[in-house]
Amino acid sequence: MIPIRWFWQYALPVQQRQLILQLTKRQIQQRFKGSMLGAAWVFITPILMLAVYTFVFKSVLKAKWPGNEDANNIEFALQIFSGLLIFNLFAEVLSRAASLVTEQPNMVKKVIFPLPILAWVNVLSALFFALVSFLVLLVGAWLMRGELSIHLLATPILLILLLPLLLGLSWGLSALGVYLRDLTQVITLVLTPLMFLSPIFYPTAALPEFVQGFMVINPLVIPIELLRDIVMQGQWPQQGMALLAYLMVAGFIMALGAAGFHKLKKGFADVL
């Protein structure tokens, strides 16, 4: 069992909030340090990505969105973009997670530095870029419909679902990454098939029924479908029990990741 006393220091690091914000800001700034356009790339990148997917899938491949073959170019691109938004958030957190501790050997050897906040910095910086992409998605939805739906008020549910999952995976993978240096390469190999096994380029409903049953084990399915329901379909969340089950699993992974990190961090200094 996880002692509540120290677990809440992982889950709610209120005392380290200023340090977390400073480190997150620094990590975001380092992404574009030395570039000519600087922070402008935060907005340019998702806009260019949206334009490229619109051109390739609609104009070159003549693809049609299953179940909505009459969708125009913007709507088709936004369907893909919404799925990629969730995947890119997930992929960015995981791809950095395994090296969070190994890239900071000086901090590991400082007894007073709270190592668990590295996961918070990793997740918050990825959420920042996801937020920018989300704003681009909203602009696209507004251009398509001429208005934004009140159902956008349900968007925080996505954060409630994803935050504990991403934190748990960051803690668990960063702790294992100290002892298993090949973990970063393994994660990279896993992310590629995960992208095509997720409903990014197609809706889940387009798959055979027996395949849809297996999709429940994919952690990206529910967040992607939820985002599409809210932004693209203009609907309130439909799968109440599925969302609750997802939250429970995410909470368990968060607790497991925190427990693993807390146990393994005692040997970080010796390994590094």
LOLUMSE-564895 format. One record per residue: residue number from 1; x, y, z of N, C-alpha, C, O in turn; residue in one letter. Coordinates in steps of 0.2 Angstrom, whole numbers, plus 5000, padded with zeros to 4 digits. Each point is the difference from the previous one (the first is absolute). Layout:
N
 num  n_u  n_v  n_w ca_u ca_v ca_w  c_u  c_v  c_w  o_u  o_v  o_w residu
 NUM    X    Y    Z    X    Y    Z    X    Y    Z    X    Y    Z      A
...
END
This chain:
272
 num  n_u  n_v  n_w ca_u ca_v ca_w  c_u  c_v  c_w  o_u  o_v  o_w residu
   1 5004 4994 5000 4996 5006 5000 5004 5006 5000 5006 5000 5003      M
   2 4992 5006 4994 5003 5006 5000 4999 5004 5006 4994 5002 5000      I
   3 5010 5000 5004 4999 5005 5005 4997 5006 4998 5003 5003 4996      P
   4 4991 4999 5006 4997 5006 4998 5005 5006 5001 5000 5005 4996      I
   5 5003 4995 5009 5004 5006 5002 5005 5002 4994 5001 5006 4999      R
   6 5003 4989 4998 5005 5002 4995 4997 5000 4993 5002 5003 4996      W
   7 4992 4993 5003 4997 5000 4994 4997 5006 4998 5001 5002 4994      F
   8 4997 5002 5010 4997 5007 4999 5005 5005 4998 4999 5005 4997      W
   9 5007 4993 5005 5006 5005 4998 5002 4999 4993 5002 5004 4996      Q
  10 4996 4990 5001 5001 4998 4993 4994 5003 4996 5001 5004 4995      Y
  11 4993 4995 5008 4994 5001 4996 4998 5008 5000 4998 5003 4995      A
  12 5004 5000 5011 4998 5007 5001 5006 5004 5003 5000 5002 5005      L
  13 5005 4999 4990 5006 5003 5003 5000 5008 5001 5003 5004 4996      P
  14 4992 4998 5008 4999 5007 5001 5006 5004 5002 5001 5005 4998      V
  15 5003 4992 5006 5006 5004 5003 5005 5001 4994 5004 5005 5001      Q
  16 4996 4991 4994 5005 5001 4995 4997 5003 4994 5003 4999 4994      Q
  17 4991 5004 5006 4996 5002 4994 5004 5006 4997 5000 5000 4993      R
  18 5004 5004 5010 5004 5005 4997 5005 4997 4996 5002 5002 4995      Q
  19 5002 4993 5008 5005 4997 4997 4998 4996 4994 5003 5000 4995      L
  20 4991 4997 5005 4997 4996 4995 4999 5005 4994 5001 4998 4994      I
  21 4996 5008 5007 4998 5005 4995 5007 5002 4997 5000 5001 4994      L
  22 5005 5001 5010 5006 5002 4997 5003 4995 4995 5003 5002 4995      Q
  23 4998 4992 5008 5003 4995 4996 4996 4998 4993 5003 4999 4995      L
  24 4990 5002 5006 4996 4999 4994 5001 5005 4995 5001 4999 4994      T
  25 4999 5007 5008 5001 5006 4996 5007 4999 4996 5001 5002 4995      K
  26 5004 4996 5009 5007 4999 4997 5000 4995 4995 5003 5001 4995      R
  27 4994 4994 5006 4999 4994 4995 4997 5002 4994 5002 4998 4995      Q
  28 4993 5006 5006 4996 5002 4994 5004 5005 4996 5001 5000 4994      I
  29 5003 5005 5009 5004 5005 4997 5006 4996 4996 5002 5002 4995      Q
  30 5001 4993 5008 5005 4996 4997 4999 4997 4994 5004 4999 4996      Q
  31 4989 5000 5003 4998 4996 4994 5002 5005 4994 5001 4997 4994      R
  32 4998 5009 5007 5001 5005 4994 5006 5005 5001 5000 5005 4997      F
  33 5004 4993 5008 5006 5004 5001 5004 5001 4994 5002 4995 4997      K
  34 5000 5011 5001 5005 5001 4994 4996 5000 4993 5004 5001 4995      G
  35 4990 4997 5005 4996 5001 4994 4998 5007 4998 4999 5004 5004      S
  36 5001 4997 4990 4998 5007 4997 4993 5002 5002 4999 5006 5002      M
  37 4996 4990 4998 4993 5001 5001 4999 4999 5008 4994 5003 5002      L
  38 5010 4994 5001 4999 4999 5007 4993 4997 5002 4998 4995 4997      G
  39 4998 5008 5008 4994 4997 5002 4995 5000 4995 4995 4996 5000      A
  40 5006 5007 4994 4995 5000 4995 4999 4993 4997 4995 4998 4997      A
  41 5010 4998 5004 5000 4993 4997 4994 4996 5004 4998 4995 4998      W
  42 5001 5007 5008 4995 4997 5004 4993 4999 4996 4996 4995 5000      V
  43 5003 5011 4996 4993 5000 4997 5001 4998 4992 4996 4997 4997      F
  44 5010 5004 5001 5002 4999 4993 4999 4992 4999 4998 4998 4995      I
  45 5005 4998 5009 5001 4993 4999 4993 4997 5000 4999 4996 4995      T
  46 4997 5005 5009 4993 4996 4999 4996 5003 4994 4997 4996 4997      P
  47 5004 5010 5002 4996 5003 4994 5003 4996 4993 4996 4998 4996      I
  48 5010 5002 5004 5003 4997 4994 4999 4992 5000 4998 4998 4994      L
  49 5002 4999 5012 4998 4993 5000 4993 4999 4997 4998 4995 4997      M
  50 4997 5009 5006 4993 5000 4997 5000 5001 4993 4996 4996 4997      L
  51 5007 5009 5000 5000 5001 4993 5003 4994 4996 4997 4998 4995      A
  52 5008 4999 5007 5003 4994 4997 4995 4995 5000 5000 4996 4995      V
  53 4997 5002 5010 4996 4994 5001 4994 5001 4995 4997 4996 4997      Y
  54 5000 5011 5003 4995 5001 4996 5001 4999 4992 4997 4997 4997      T
  55 5009 5005 5001 5003 4999 4993 5001 4993 4999 4997 4998 4994      F
  56 5006 4999 5010 5002 4993 4998 4994 4995 5000 4999 4996 4995      V
  57 4997 5004 5010 4995 4995 5001 4994 5002 4995 4996 4995 4998      F
  58 5002 5011 5002 4994 5002 4996 5002 5001 4993 4996 4998 4995      K
  59 5009 5006 5003 5002 5002 4993 5004 4994 4996 4999 4999 4995      S
  60 5006 4998 5009 5004 4995 4997 4997 4993 5000 4999 4997 4995      V
  61 4999 5001 5011 4998 4993 5001 4992 5000 4999 4998 4994 4999      L
  62 4999 5011 5000 4992 5000 4999 4997 4996 5005 4995 4997 4999      K
  63 5007 5004 5007 4998 4996 5006 4993 5003 5002 4999 5006 4999      A
  64 4997 4989 5004 4993 5003 5002 5000 4997 5008 5002 4995 5001      K
  65 4995 5009 5003 4999 4998 5007 4994 4995 5001 4994 5002 4998      W
  66 5007 4992 5004 4995 4995 5000 4994 5002 5005 5001 5003 5005      P
  67 4993 4997 4992 4994 5002 5003 4998 5007 4998 4995 5002 5002      G
  68 5010 5002 4995 4998 5007 4998 5004 5001 4994 5005 5004 5000      N
  69 4993 4993 4995 5004 5000 4993 5000 5007 4997 5004 5002 4996      E
  70 4990 5002 5006 4999 5006 4997 5004 5006 5004 4999 5006 4998      D
  71 5005 4992 5007 5004 5005 5004 5004 5004 4995 5004 4997 4996      A
  72 4997 5010 5005 5004 5004 4996 5007 4999 5003 5002 4997 5004      N
  73 5003 5007 4992 5007 4999 5002 5001 5002 5007 5004 4997 5003      N
  74 4994 5009 4999 5001 5002 5007 4998 4995 5005 5003 4998 5005      I
  75 4991 4999 4994 4997 4996 5005 5004 4993 5000 5001 4997 5006      E
  76 5001 5001 4988 5004 4994 5000 5007 5001 5004 5002 4995 5003      F
  77 5001 5010 4995 5006 5002 5003 5000 5000 5008 5004 4998 5004      A
  78 4990 5005 4998 4999 5001 5007 4999 4994 5004 5002 4999 5006      L
  79 4995 4996 4991 4999 4993 5003 5007 4997 5001 5001 4997 5005      Q
  80 5003 5003 4990 5007 4997 5001 5004 5004 5005 5003 4998 5004      I
  81 4996 5009 4996 5004 5004 5004 4998 4999 5007 5005 5000 5005      F
  82 4989 4999 4997 4998 4999 5007 5002 4994 5002 5002 4999 5006      S
  83 4999 4995 4990 5003 4994 5002 5007 5001 5001 5003 4997 5005      G
  84 5001 5007 4991 5007 5001 5001 5002 5004 5006 5005 4999 5003      L
  85 4990 5005 4998 5001 5005 5006 5001 4995 5007 5005 5001 5003      L
  86 4991 4994 4997 5000 4996 5006 5006 4996 5000 5004 4999 5005      I
  87 4997 4998 4989 5006 4995 4999 5007 5004 5001 5004 4998 5004      F
  88 4996 5008 4993 5007 5004 5001 5001 5002 5008 5006 5000 5002      N
  89 4989 5001 5001 5000 5001 5007 5003 4994 5004 5005 5001 5004      L
  90 4992 4994 4995 5002 4993 5003 5007 4998 4998 5004 4998 5004      F
  91 4998 5003 4989 5006 4998 4998 5006 5005 5003 5005 4997 5001      A
  92 4993 5009 4999 5005 5005 5003 5002 4998 5007 5006 5000 5002      E
  93 4989 4999 5002 5001 4998 5007 5004 4994 5001 5005 4999 5003      V
  94 4993 4996 4993 5003 4993 5000 5007 5000 4998 5005 4997 5003      L
  95 4996 5007 4991 5007 5000 4997 5005 5003 5004 5006 4999 5000      S
  96 4992 5006 5005 5005 5003 5004 5000 4997 5007 5005 5001 5004      R
  97 4990 4995 4998 5000 4997 5006 5006 4996 5003 5002 5001 5005      A
  98 5000 4995 4990 5005 4995 5002 5007 5003 5002 5004 4997 5003      A
  99 4997 5009 4994 5006 5004 5001 5000 5006 5005 5004 5004 5001      S
 100 4990 4996 5002 4999 5006 5005 5005 5000 5005 5003 5006 5001      L
 101 4999 4989 5002 5004 5000 5006 5007 4999 4997 5005 5004 5003      V
 102 4997 4992 4992 5007 4999 4998 5002 5007 4997 5007 5000 5000      T
 103 4989 5004 4997 5003 5006 4998 5001 5006 5005 5003 5005 4998      E
 104 4996 4993 5008 5001 5005 5006 5004 4997 5005 4998 5000 5006      Q
 105 5008 4997 4993 5004 4997 5005 5002 5005 5006 5000 4998 5005      P
 106 5001 5008 4993 5001 5005 5006 4995 5001 5004 5001 5000 5007      N
 107 4992 5000 4991 4995 5000 5004 4999 4994 5005 4997 5001 5005      M
 108 5004 4993 4992 4999 4994 5003 5005 5000 5007 4998 4998 5005      V
 109 5008 5005 4994 5005 5000 5005 4998 5005 5006 5004 5001 5005      K
 110 4992 5004 4993 4998 5005 5005 4994 4997 5004 4994 5000 4998      K
 111 5007 4999 5008 4995 4997 5005 4994 5004 5000 4995 4997 5001      V
 112 5006 5010 4999 4994 5004 5001 4996 5001 4994 4994 5003 5001      I
 113 5008 4995 4993 4996 5001 4994 4994 4995 5000 5002 4994 5000      F
 114 4992 5008 4999 4994 4995 5000 5000 4997 4993 4996 5003 4995      P
 115 5007 4991 5004 5000 4997 4993 4993 4998 4997 4999 5001 4994      L
 116 4996 4998 5011 4993 4998 4997 4997 5006 4995 4996 4999 4996      P
 117 5007 5007 5005 4997 5006 4997 5002 5000 4992 4997 5003 4996      I
 118 5008 4993 5003 5002 4999 4993 4995 4997 4995 4999 5002 4994      L
 119 4997 4994 5009 4994 4997 4996 4995 5006 4999 4997 5000 4995      A
 120 5002 5004 5010 4995 5005 4999 5002 5005 4995 4996 5003 4996      W
 121 5011 4999 5004 5003 5004 4995 4999 4997 4993 4998 5004 4995      V
 122 5003 4990 5004 4999 4996 4994 4993 5000 4997 4999 5002 4994      N
 123 4996 4997 5011 4993 5000 4998 4998 5007 4998 4996 5001 4995      V
 124 5005 5004 5009 4998 5007 4999 5003 5003 4994 4996 5003 4996      L
 125 5010 4996 5002 5003 5002 4994 4996 4997 4994 4999 5004 4995      S
 126 5000 4990 5005 4996 4996 4995 4993 5003 4999 4998 5001 4995      A
 127 4999 5000 5011 4993 5003 5000 5000 5007 4997 4995 5002 4997      L
 128 5010 5002 5004 5001 5007 4997 4999 4999 4993 4996 5004 4996      F
 129 5008 4992 5001 5000 4999 4992 4994 4997 4998 4997 5002 4994      F
 130 5000 4994 5010 4993 4997 4998 4995 5005 5000 4995 5000 4996      A
 131 5005 5005 5009 4996 5005 5001 5000 5005 4993 4995 5002 4998      L
 132 5011 4999 5000 5000 5004 4994 4997 4997 4994 4997 5003 4996      V
 133 5004 4990 5003 4997 4996 4995 4993 5000 5001 4996 5001 4995      S
 134 5001 4999 5011 4993 5000 5001 4997 5007 4998 4995 5000 4997      F
 135 5009 5005 5004 4997 5007 4998 5000 5000 4992 4995 5003 4998      L
 136 5010 4994 4999 4999 5000 4993 4994 4996 4998 4997 5001 4995      V
 137 5002 4993 5008 4994 4996 4999 4994 5004 5000 4995 4999 4996      L
 138 5004 5005 5010 4994 5004 5001 4999 5005 4994 4995 5001 4998      L
 139 5011 5002 5000 4999 5005 4995 4998 4997 4993 4996 5002 4997      V
 140 5006 4992 5002 4998 4996 4994 4993 4998 5001 4996 5001 4995      G
 141 5002 4997 5011 4992 4998 5001 4996 5006 4999 4995 5000 4997      A
 142 5008 5006 5005 4996 5006 4999 4999 5002 4993 4995 5003 4998      W
 143 5011 4997 4998 4999 5001 4993 4996 4995 4996 4996 5002 4995      L
 144 5003 4992 5008 4996 4995 4996 4993 5001 5002 4995 5000 4995      M
 145 5003 5002 5011 4993 5001 5002 4998 5007 5001 4994 5002 4999      R
 146 5010 5003 5002 4999 5007 5001 4998 5001 5007 4998 5006 5002      G
 147 5002 4989 5002 4999 5001 5007 5004 4995 5004 5002 4995 4997      E
 148 4998 5006 5010 5003 4995 5004 4994 4997 5005 4996 5004 5002      L
 149 5004 4990 4999 4995 4996 5004 5001 5001 5007 5006 5001 5003      S
 150 4988 5000 5001 5001 5000 5007 5002 4994 5003 5003 4999 5006      I
 151 4998 4995 4990 5002 4994 5003 5008 5000 5001 5002 4995 5003      H
 152 5001 5010 4995 5007 5001 5002 5001 5001 5007 5006 4999 5003      L
 153 4989 5002 5001 5001 5000 5007 5001 4994 5003 5003 4999 5006      L
 154 4997 4995 4990 5001 4994 5003 5008 4998 4999 5002 4995 5002      A
 155 5001 5009 4995 5007 4999 4998 5005 4998 5006 5004 4996 5000      T
 156 4995 5008 5006 5004 4998 5006 4999 4992 5002 5005 4998 5003      P
 157 4990 4999 4995 5000 4993 5001 5006 4996 4997 5003 4995 5003      I
 158 4999 5008 4991 5006 4997 4997 5006 5000 5004 5004 4995 5001      L
 159 4997 5011 5003 5006 5001 5004 4999 4996 5006 5005 4997 5002      L
 160 4989 5002 5001 4999 4996 5006 5002 4992 4998 5003 4997 5004      I
 161 4996 5001 4990 5001 4993 4998 5008 4999 4999 5002 4995 5002      L
 162 5001 5010 4994 5006 4999 4998 5006 5002 5005 5005 4996 5000      L
 163 4994 5009 5004 5005 5002 5005 5002 4994 5004 5006 4999 5001      L
 164 4990 4998 5003 5003 4994 5004 5003 4995 4996 5005 4997 5003      P
 165 4993 5001 4991 5003 4995 4996 5007 5002 4998 5005 4996 5001      L
 166 4995 5010 4997 5007 5003 4997 5005 5000 5006 5006 4999 4999      L
 167 4992 5004 5007 5004 5000 5005 5003 4993 5003 5005 4999 5001      L
 168 4990 4997 4999 5002 4993 5002 5005 4997 4995 5005 4997 5003      G
 169 4994 5004 4991 5004 4997 4995 5007 5003 5000 5005 4997 5000      L
 170 4995 5010 5002 5006 5004 5000 5004 4997 5006 5006 4999 4999      S
 171 4991 5001 5007 5004 4997 5006 5003 4993 4999 5005 4999 5001      W
 172 4990 4997 4996 5002 4993 4999 5006 4999 4995 5005 4997 5002      G
 173 4994 5006 4992 5005 4999 4995 5007 5004 5002 5005 4997 4998      L
 174 4994 5009 5005 5006 5003 5002 5004 4996 5005 5007 5000 5000      S
 175 4990 4997 5005 5004 4996 5004 5003 4994 4997 5005 4998 5002      A
 176 4991 4998 4994 5003 4994 4996 5005 5002 4996 5005 4997 4999      L
 177 4995 5010 4998 5005 5002 4995 5007 5001 5003 5005 4999 4996      G
 178 4995 5001 5010 5007 5001 5004 5003 4993 4999 5006 5000 5000      V
 179 4990 4995 5001 5003 4993 5000 5000 4997 4994 5004 4995 4998      Y
 180 4992 5006 4997 4999 4997 4994 5001 5006 4994 4996 5003 4998      L
 181 5010 4998 5000 5002 5005 4996 4997 4999 4993 5000 5005 4996      R
 182 4998 4989 5002 4997 4999 4993 4993 5002 5000 4996 4999 4995      D
 183 5001 5003 5011 4993 5001 5000 4997 5006 4995 4995 4999 4998      L
 184 5009 5006 5001 4999 5005 4996 4999 4997 4993 4995 5002 4996      T
 185 5009 4994 5001 4999 4997 4994 4994 4996 4999 4997 4999 4995      Q
 186 5002 4997 5011 4994 4996 5000 4993 5004 4999 4996 4998 4997      V
 187 5004 5007 5007 4994 5005 5000 4999 5002 4993 4995 5001 4997      I
 188 5011 5001 4999 4999 5003 4993 4997 4995 4996 4996 5001 4995      T
 189 5006 4992 5006 4998 4995 4996 4992 4999 5001 4997 4998 4995      L
 190 5001 5003 5011 4993 4998 5002 4996 5006 4997 4994 4999 4998      V
 191 5008 5007 5002 4996 5006 4998 4998 5000 4993 4994 5002 4998      L
 192 5010 4995 4997 4999 5000 4993 4993 4995 4999 4996 5003 4997      T
 193 5004 4991 5005 4994 4996 4999 4994 5003 5004 4995 4999 4997      P
 194 5007 5004 5008 4994 5002 5004 4996 5006 4997 4994 5000 5000      L
 195 5010 5004 4996 4997 5005 4996 4995 4997 4995 4994 5003 4999      M
 196 5008 4992 4997 4995 4997 4995 4995 4995 5003 4995 4999 4997      F
 197 5006 4999 5009 4995 4996 5004 4995 5004 5004 4995 4998 5003      L
 198 5006 5009 4997 4995 5004 5003 4996 5004 4995 5002 5000 4994      S
 199 4992 5002 5008 4995 5002 4995 5002 5008 4998 4996 5004 5001      P
 200 5010 4996 4996 5002 5007 4998 4998 5001 4993 4997 5006 4998      I
 201 5004 4990 4997 4998 5001 4993 4994 4996 4998 4998 5000 4994      F
 202 4998 4998 5011 4994 4997 4999 4996 5000 5007 5003 5000 5005      Y
 203 4990 5000 4995 4996 4999 5006 5000 4993 5002 5001 4995 4996      P
 204 4998 5004 5011 5000 4993 5002 4994 4996 4997 5000 4994 4999      T
 205 4995 5010 5000 4994 4996 4997 5001 4997 4993 4996 4996 4998      A
 206 5009 5006 4999 5001 4998 4993 5004 4993 5001 5000 4997 4994      A
 207 5002 5001 5011 5003 4993 5001 4995 4995 5001 4995 5001 5002      L
 208 5007 4993 4996 4996 4994 5001 4998 4999 5008 5004 5002 5004      P
 209 4990 4996 4998 4998 5000 5006 5005 4996 5005 5001 5002 5006      E
 210 5002 4992 4992 5004 4996 5004 5007 5004 5001 5003 4999 5005      F
 211 4999 5006 4991 5006 5004 5001 4998 5005 5005 5004 5002 5004      V
 212 4990 5001 4995 4998 5005 5005 5001 4998 5007 5001 5004 5005      Q
 213 4997 4990 4997 5001 4997 5006 5007 5000 5003 5001 5001 5006      G
 214 5004 4999 4990 5007 5000 5002 5002 5007 5001 5005 5001 5003      F
 215 4992 5004 4994 5002 5007 5000 5000 5003 5007 5003 5005 5001      M
 216 4993 4991 5003 4999 5003 5007 5007 5000 5004 5001 5004 5005      V
 217 5004 4992 4993 5006 5000 5004 5005 5005 4997 5005 5001 5003      I
 218 4993 5003 4992 5004 5005 4997 4998 5007 5004 4995 5002 5000      N
 219 5010 5001 5004 4999 5005 5004 4998 5007 4996 4998 5005 5003      P
 220 5003 4995 4991 4998 5006 4996 4993 5000 4997 4998 5005 4998      L
 221 4999 4989 5002 4993 5000 4996 4995 5004 5004 4997 5005 4996      V
 222 5002 4995 5010 4995 5004 5003 5002 5007 5000 4995 5004 4999      I
 223 5011 4999 5003 5001 5007 4999 4999 5002 4993 4998 5006 4999      P
 224 5004 4991 4996 4999 5002 4993 4993 5001 4998 4998 5005 4998      I
 225 4998 4989 5004 4993 5001 4999 4996 5005 5004 4996 5003 4997      E
 226 5007 4998 5009 4997 5005 5004 5001 5007 4997 4995 5004 5000      L
 227 5011 4997 4998 5002 5007 4997 4996 5001 4993 4997 5006 4999      L
 228 5002 4989 4997 4996 5001 4994 4992 5001 5002 4997 5004 4996      R
 229 5001 4992 5009 4993 5001 5002 4999 5008 5002 4995 5003 4998      D
 230 5009 4999 5006 5000 5007 5002 5000 5005 4995 4996 5005 4999      I
 231 5010 4995 4997 5002 5005 4995 4996 4999 4993 4997 5005 4998      V
 232 5004 4989 5000 4998 4999 4993 4992 4998 4999 4997 5003 4996      M
 233 5000 4993 5009 4993 4999 5000 4996 5004 5004 4994 5000 4999      Q
 234 5009 5004 5005 4996 5005 5005 4995 4996 5004 4995 5002 5001      G
 235 5008 4993 5003 4996 4996 5004 5003 5000 5007 5006 5001 5001      Q
 236 4990 4998 5004 5003 4998 5007 5002 4993 5000 4998 4996 4996      W
 237 5007 5003 5009 5003 4993 5000 4994 4995 5001 4996 5000 5004      P
 238 5005 4995 4992 4995 4995 4999 5001 4993 5004 4995 4997 5003      Q
 239 5011 5002 4999 5002 4993 5003 5002 5001 5007 5006 5000 5002      Q
 240 4989 5001 5002 5001 5002 5007 5004 4995 5004 5005 5001 5003      G
 241 4993 4992 4996 5003 4995 5004 5007 4999 4997 5004 4998 5004      M
 242 4997 5002 4990 5006 4999 4997 5005 5006 5002 5006 4998 5002      A
 243 4992 5008 4999 5004 5005 5002 5002 4999 5008 5006 5001 5002      L
 244 4989 4997 5002 5002 4998 5007 5005 4995 5000 5004 5000 5004      L
 245 4995 4994 4992 5005 4995 5000 5007 5002 4998 5005 4998 5003      A
 246 4995 5006 4992 5006 5003 4998 5004 5004 5006 5006 4999 5001      Y
 247 4990 5005 5002 5002 5004 5006 5003 4996 5005 5005 5001 5003      L
 248 4992 4993 4999 5002 4996 5005 5006 4996 4998 5005 5000 5004      M
 249 4996 4998 4990 5006 4997 4997 5006 5005 5000 5005 4999 5002      V
 250 4993 5007 4996 5005 5005 5000 5003 5002 5007 5006 5001 5001      A
 251 4989 4999 5004 5002 5001 5007 5004 4995 5003 5005 5001 5003      G
 252 4994 4993 4995 5004 4994 5002 5007 5000 4997 5005 4999 5003      F
 253 4996 5003 4991 5006 5001 4996 5004 5005 5004 5006 5000 5000      I
 254 4991 5006 5001 5003 5005 5004 5003 4998 5007 5005 5002 5001      M
 255 4991 4994 5002 5002 4998 5007 5006 4995 4999 5005 5000 5004      A
 256 4994 4996 4991 5005 4995 4999 5007 5003 4998 5005 4998 5002      L
 257 4994 5007 4993 5006 5003 4998 5004 5004 5006 5006 5000 5000      G
 258 4990 5003 5004 5003 5004 5005 5003 4995 5005 5005 5002 5003      A
 259 4992 4993 4999 5003 4995 5004 5006 4997 4998 5005 4999 5003      A
 260 4995 5000 4990 5007 4997 4997 5005 5005 5000 5006 4998 5002      G
 261 4993 5008 4997 5005 5006 5000 5002 5000 5007 5006 5001 5001      F
 262 4990 5000 5004 5002 5001 5007 5004 4994 5002 5005 5001 5004      H
 263 4994 4993 4994 5004 4994 5002 5007 5000 4997 5005 4999 5003      K
 264 4995 5003 4990 5006 4999 4996 5005 5006 5001 5006 4999 4998      L
 265 4991 5007 5004 5004 5006 5000 5006 4999 5005 5005 5004 4999      K
 266 4994 4992 5006 5006 4999 5004 5006 4998 4997 5006 5001 5003      K
 267 4994 4996 4992 5006 4997 4996 5002 5004 4994 5005 4999 4997      G
 268 4992 5007 5002 5001 5004 4994 5008 5002 5000 5003 5000 4996      F
 269 4999 5003 5010 5006 5003 5001 5006 4995 4999 5005 5001 4997      A
 270 4994 4993 5005 5005 4994 4999 5000 4998 4993 5006 4999 4997      D
 271 4989 5001 4999 5000 4998 4993 5003 5005 4996 5004 4999 4995      V
 272 4994 5008 5006 5002 5005 4996 5007 5002 5002 5003 5005 4997      L
END
